[in-house]
Amino acid sequence: MKPKIAAVIFAALLLTTGSPSPGAAQDTKRVAIVDDVLGVTFFTYTIPADWIFQGGMTHGTSCNISDAPFLRASSPDGLAGIKVFPRADFAWSNNPADIPRGNSGCMAHQGEIKAADFLNYAVGLLHVEYVKDITDAAKVERMRSDLEQSNQSGQMRRTFVDTASALTRFKINSISEEEQIDVTVHCWERDFPHRNTRDEFCAVDSQLTWAPEGKVLATVKMMQAMVKPTLNLGYMQKWAQNNTQQWANINRQMTIANNTFYENLNRQIIANGQATRQQMDQQYQTHEAAMAAAQRGSDMNLQRQQQNWNAQGRMADDACDYALGLQKRYDPTTGQVYKSSSEYTYDWISSDGKQHYPTNDINFNPNGMGTGDWTLTNNVH
C-alpha cells in the first residue's frame, strides 16, 4: 500500500514541566530536530532553559510517506517531562494483494483504531497505575464535526478522527508521580475504482507527560501557553525540491537518450537509403537493448528504495521498543521472536513457551530449581 499525503501530519505537542508553579515566568531555549538526509531543520521547540532534550525523526514509508518526530524532554532532576513516541501506522484493504506485508512500514489491522483502545494498550506496556479517564469530550466532538464539515472528496480522503487521554500514577524511587497519556488517531481511505479496491490506514500519535503528584494537570495547562512546536517551512520546500529534482533528472536523461537515438536513426536512414530496412532493424534492436538497460536500472532503484523502507521500518520499530522499554528476545528452541521488558538483561523461557523467568543475574539458571526445562533466550539488536 502506498497512500500519498500532501503534507506532514503531526498532532500538536504539549510539553510540560512539574517544577515551576503555574503563572511563573520561565527562561526558555530553542531546540531542534534535524533531518540528516536533507541537512535541514525539521522541527524546533521552545522548552524551559534548564531542561534536557533528545529528539529524532522517522522518515516516510510505503505505508505513510509523511515524516514524523519523536522526542524526550525532561527537567534536570527527571521528575517532570514529556515523551513523544514514534508514529504507529496501521493499514488494511479489501484486496488481499494489498494487505500490508512485513516490509511495508505498516502493521496489518482490520478496521479503524479507537484512541481509547490504543491508550489502554499503552498503559499495560508502561506498567503504570490507571487513575481515571480525562478525555476532553468537547474536543472529540469538535474534531469529528470538523471532519464532517470538510466534505473531503477525491481519491484520498480522511474518514475518521479520535483522541483519548488518561491520568496514571507511578513512582520514581519513593516519589509519587502522575502521568498524562494522550493518543490521537487519524484514518484515511484511498479508492482505486478501476481495480474495485479500497485501501485504508490509520496513523496513531501518542505522547505522555509526567510531574510530581498533584501538579501534572496544572503544568500541562501552563506549558500549553508557553511552548509552541514549529515546523520548518524550509524543510517542506527542501523536501519538495529534492523530489522534484530527482524526477527532473530522470525525465531529462530519458529525453536526451530518446533525442540522441532518433537523431542517429534519421542520419543513418538518409546516408544508407538502400539499406534503410537493415538500419531500422539494427536501431530497433539497439532501442530494445536500451529499454532493457533502463528497466534494469529502474528495478535496481526500486530495490534500493525497498531496502531504505525496510531500514526505516526497523529503525521506527527499534525506537518504539526503546521508548516503551521493550527488548526483542529470540527463542533458539522454537525460532520465535517476542518482546519483553528491557529492565531485565536475561530472560529464560519454558519448553512449552508459556512461562518466562526474567533476571539480571548472569549466574542464575532456573534449571537447577527442578521446576521444568528452561532455555536462555538471545537478545535481538
N, C-alpha and C positions, 0 to 999 in steps of 0.2 A: 504494500500500500504506500502511495506517495502523495498524500494530500499537500497542497500548496497553500501557504498562508502569506498574506501580503505584508504583514508587519509582525514584529516581535510581540508576543502576548505575555504579559507579566503582571501579576497581581501586586498592588501597592504594598510595600513593606512597612511595618510598624515597629521601628527599632525602639527598645525600651531600656530603662535603667531603674534599678531599685535603690540607689544610694541617695540622690538628691530628693528634696521634698518638692511636691507639685507647686509650680509657680516660681521656683527659684531660678535666677539667671544662670546659665551654664556656658562655660567656654566650650567651643566646638572645633572640629577639624574636618577636612575633606579627605576621604579615602576613595580608592578607585579599584575596579576590576578591569584588567587589560586583556584584550584578545591578542595573544602572542602570534596567532596566524596572520592577522591583518595588521598588527603593530599599532593599534589604536585603542583608546579607552572605550570600554563597553558601557559600564555604569559607574556613576560616582555617588557617594553617600555623605551626608553630614552626620557625625556622631560626636558624643562627648569627647573632649580633648584628651582625656587620660584613658580612654577605652582601648582595648586590644582588638585588632581587626584581622581576619583572614577571609579570603574570598577567591572564587574561581568561577568558571563557566563551562557549561556543556554546549557543544555545537549541535546544530540540527542533524536529524537523521532522516532516513527514508520514511519514517512514520510521522515526523513533525519537523519541518525544516527550520523552525524558529530556534534561535539560541536562547539560553536561559542561565541566570546567575545562581550561585549558591554561596552562602557565607556564614560566618560566625563572628559576632562582636560581643565583647563582654567587659565588665568593669575590672579594674586591676585585681580585686580580691576574688573575682569569679562568682560573686553572689548575685549578680544581675547580668542579663544579656539576652541575645537573640540568636537563633539558628534558622536559616532558610535552607531547606533541603532541595536537592536536585529535582527538577520536574519529573513526574511519573507519567508516561504515555501509555494508554490502553487503546486497542483497536479491535474491530470485528467487521464482518462482511457477510452479505447473503450469498456471495460467490465463494465456494470452498477454495478456489485457486488464489483468492486474495486474502485468506486468513493469514495473520502475521506468523512468520517463522522466527527462529531463534536469532537470525542475523538482521532483522528488520529494524531494530531500535525501539520496538514497542512490544508490550505484553498483550497476549490474546485475552479478550474478555467479551462476554455477550451481554449487551445492554449498558445503559448509562450508569456511571459511577455516582452513588449518592455520597455527598460530602460527609455526612454523619457516619456512614459505614467505614469510610477510609479513616476518619478520625478515631473511631473505636479500635480499628486495627492498629493504628499508630500508638495508642495508649497501651495496648498489650505489648507491643515491641519495646516501648520505652520503659516498661515496668514502673510506672508511676501510679499513684492512687487517684482514681477518678472522683472528683468532688461534686461537680454539677455542670449542667449544660448552660452556656452563656451565649448561645447563638442569638444574633440580632434578627428577630423575625421580620422587622420592618425592612432591614437591608436585603433579606432574601426576597421579599415581595417586590422591592424596587428593582432588583436585578432581573427578576422574571418579567416584570412589567416592561422594562426597557427592551428586553428580548422580544416580546410580543409586538411592541410598537415599531421595532426596527424593520419589520416586514422584509426580511432578507430573501433574496432570490438569486438564481444562478446555479452554477454547478456546485460551488462550495458555499455552505451556509451554516451558521451556528444554530443549534437546535435545543440546547439545554445549558442552564447555569445553576449553580448551587453553592452554598457556603455553610460552614458549621464551625462553632467554637466551643471549647470546654475548658473549665478550670480544673487543674490537677494539683497534686501535692507530692513532694518528695523531700529528702533530706540530703544536705551536704555536711558530712560528719554529723554533728549534733544540732546543726542549724536547720530549722524547718523552713522550707521554700515552697512558694506557689508558682505554678506554670500555666500560662495560657497557650493552648494549641489552636491554631487557625488553619482551616482547609478550604480551598476554593477550587471548584470544578467548572471547566468549560468543555462542551461537547459540540462536535460538528459532524456533518454528513456530506458526502460527495457522490453525485449521481453520474452514471455512465449509461445514458438511455440506449445507445446503440448496442450495449452488451447486457442490458437489463440487469445492471449491477449497482448496488449501493454500498459504499464503504463508509464506515463510521468510526470515530475515535474520540477519546476524552483526554484532556490534559489536566493533571492534578498538581496544584501548587500548595505546599504545606510549610508552615513555619511554627516555631514556638518561642515564647518569651518567658523569662523567669526572673524572680526577685524575691527577697525575704517575705515571709508570710504577712499578708495584710497590705502589701504595697504594690503588687503586680498590676492590679486594675487601674490604680491611680497613675502609675508611671506610664502605662500604655497610653492613657489619655493625654498625659503631659507630652510624651515624645511624638504623638501624632502631630502636635502643633509645631514641634521643634525640628524634627528630622524629615527631610524630603529626599527620596532617591531620584536621581536624574539620569535618563537615558541619553547618551551622547548622540546627537543627531548626525555628527560627523561620522560616527560608526556606521549608521544606516546608509549614509551616502557612499562610504568606502565599500561596504558590503555589496551594494547595488553596482557600483562601478567595477568591482572585481569580477562579478558575474557577467556584467555586460561586456567587459573586455575579453573575458575568456571566449564568449560566443562570437565576438567580433573577430578574434584571431582565427577561430575555426572557419568562419564564413569567408574571411579574406584568403586563407590558404586554399580553400575549395575553389574560390573564384579564379585565383591565379592558376591553379592546376588545370581548370577547365579551359580558360582562355589560351593557355600555352598549348594544350592538346589540340584544340580546334584550329589555332593558327598554323601549327605544324602540319596538321592534316590537309588544310587548304593548299599550303605551299607544295606539298608532295603530290596532290592531285593535279595541280596545274603543271608542275615540272615533269610529271610522268603520265601524260594523257593516255598513252596506250596501255599503261599498267595501272590504271585507276582502280580496277577491281581488286587487284592484288594488294595495292597500297591500303585500300579501305579495310580489306580483311586483316592486314597486319596491324593497322591502327585500332581496329576493333579488339584484337587480342591484347594490345597494349592497354587499351582502356579497361578491359576486363581485369587485367593484372593490377592496374592502378586502383580500381574499385575494391579488389580483394585485399590489397595492402591497406586501403583506407578502412575497410571493415575490420581487419586485424587490429589496426590502431584504435578503432572505436571500442572493440572488445577488450583490449588491454586497459583503456581508460576506464571503462565500466568496472572492470575487475579491481583496479586501484581504488575507485570510488567506493566499491563494496567493502574493500578492506578498511578504508577510512571509517565507514559507517560502523563496521564491526568493532573497531578500536574505540570509537566514541561511545558505542553502547556499553562496552566493557568498562570504560572509564566512568560513565554515569552510574553503572551498577556498583562499581567499587566505591565511588564517592558516597552513594546512598548507604551502602553497608557500613562505611566508616562513620557516617553521620548518625546512623541508627545503632551503632555499637554491635555490629554483627561480624562473624568470621565464617568464611566458607570452609567446610570440612569434607574430606574425601574418605569414604569407607573402602579400604582395599579389599575387603571380603566380597562386597556386593557391587563395587564400582559406582555407587551412588554418591552424589554431592548434595549436601544440605547445609543450612546455616544455623548457627547457634551463637550465644553471647560471646563477644570478644574479651570479656572480663577474664576468661579462663584460657590459659595457654594450651592446655591439653584436654582432649575430650575422648573418653572411652565409650564404645558402643557395644551393646549386647549382640549375641549371634542372631537374634531374631530382628534386630534393627529397631526395636521399640523402646529401649531404655538407654539413657546416657548417663555417664559419670564424669562431669567436668572437674578439673583440678588444675592448680598451678604448681603442684609438686612433681618435679621431673622423675623422682624415685618412686612415686606411688603406682601400684599395679593392683587393680581390683580382683584379678585372677587369684591372688593369694588369700582372698577372703572367703573362698568357697561358695560364692553366690552366683556362679554362672560362667559362661565362656565370653570373655571381653576382648575386644580388639581396639588398639590405639589408632585413631584416625589421623590423617595427614592434613595439615593446614594448607589451603589453596591460596596462592597470592597472584 
